[in-house]
Amino acid sequence: MHRFHLTFAALALSCGTSTAATSVTTTKQACAVLKRAAVTYHLSRRNLSGRYYCDPIGDNSEYFLLGLRYRVTEDELVGSNLLGWFAIRRSDSAVREWDINESKATPLTPRPPFVN
C-alpha cells in the first residue's frame, strides 16, 4: 500500500509536465505524446493501449488541441469513446487538460491506477 501512495504522489507532482522537454511541431507528434500520457497518467479507467487515437480540434500558437478517444470493441456498449480534451504544449510537449468552454489549458487531474 505504501508503494501506491509514493507512485500516486509522484504522479500528482508530474501531471502537466512533459517527460522529456521536447518540442512538438505536428499534430501527429502531439497525438503520440498524448497516447503515451494516456497510459502514464491513467487518463482512462483501464489500460486501452493500442486503442487510443486523437481527434484534432484545432490548435493555437501555444498548444495542439486534441480529443483523446479509443477504438470500441464489438462487445463494449458505450455511449461515447471520448476520454477528454487535451492540450499538448508546442514548446516542451507538456500535456494539459483543455477546458473547451473556457478555451484554456489547466493542469492534469491526478488519476488512480487502472482498474483490472
N, C-alpha and C positions, 0 to 999 in steps of 0.2 A: 504494500500500500504506500509506503514511503517513497518508493521509486516513482509511482504515479504522480505524487504531489510535486516531485522535482521536475519531472517531464512536463507537467502541466504549467508549472511556474516558468520554465524555460520557454514554453510555447507562448505564454502570455507576454513575456518580455520581447519575443522576437516578432510578434504579429505586426504587420505593417512595414516590416523592413525586408530588404532583399537578402537572400542567402549569399549572393556574390554580386557586389556592386557593379553590374554590367549594364551598359545602356541597351535599350531596346529600340530598334528602328523600324520594325514591321509588325503588322497585326499578327502574322504567323509566329514571330518570336514571342510576342506578348501572350498569345494563346498557349504556347509551350510553357512559359513561366507560370501562367495561371493553372494549367493542368498539374504541374509539379506541386504548386501550392495547395491544390485541392487535396492531395494526399498528405503533404507535410502538415498542413493546418487543419486537417479533418473538416473540410468545407461541406461534406455531406455526412449523413448519419452512418453510412457504411462505405467501405472502400470500393469505389467504382473505377479503379484503374483500368485504362484501356477503353473505357466507355465515355469518358468526358469529351466534350467538344465545345467550341466557343461560338457565340452568336455576337458578332461585332455590332455595336450600337452607335459607332462613331468614335471620334477622338477629339482631342484639343491639343494645345501646344504643350501641355504637361503630361497628359495621360492617353493611353489607348483604353477605350471603354468597351467592356465585353460582358455578355451574359454567359454564365457557366451552365451548361446543360449536360445531360448524359443520354446515351442511347438506351431506350427502354427495350427490355426483352419481352417476348410474347407472353410469358407467364406473369408479368407485372401489370397491375392495374393502378395507374397513377393519373392524377388529374393534370399534373404539369411535371415536366422534366427539368424545369428551371431551378437551379440551386442558388442563384443570386446574381447581382450585378456587381462588377468589379472594375477597378481602375488599376492599370499597370503603368507605373511612372516611367517615362521615357529615359530619364537621366540615370536611374540606378536599378530598374526592374522591381522596385518595391510594389507589393500587392496591397491594395487598399479596397475597402468596400466602397461602392458607388451608390450614393443616395440619388435615385433618379428624380425624385420630387424636388430636391434642393439643388440638384446638379453640383454636388460636391463630394470629394473623397473623404472618407473617415477611416480611422484605424480598424483593422480586422478585429472582430469579436472573438476572443478565445473560445474554442470548442473542445468538448471532451473527446477521448479516443473513439474510434469507430466501434459500433456495436457489432456483434457477430451475427 
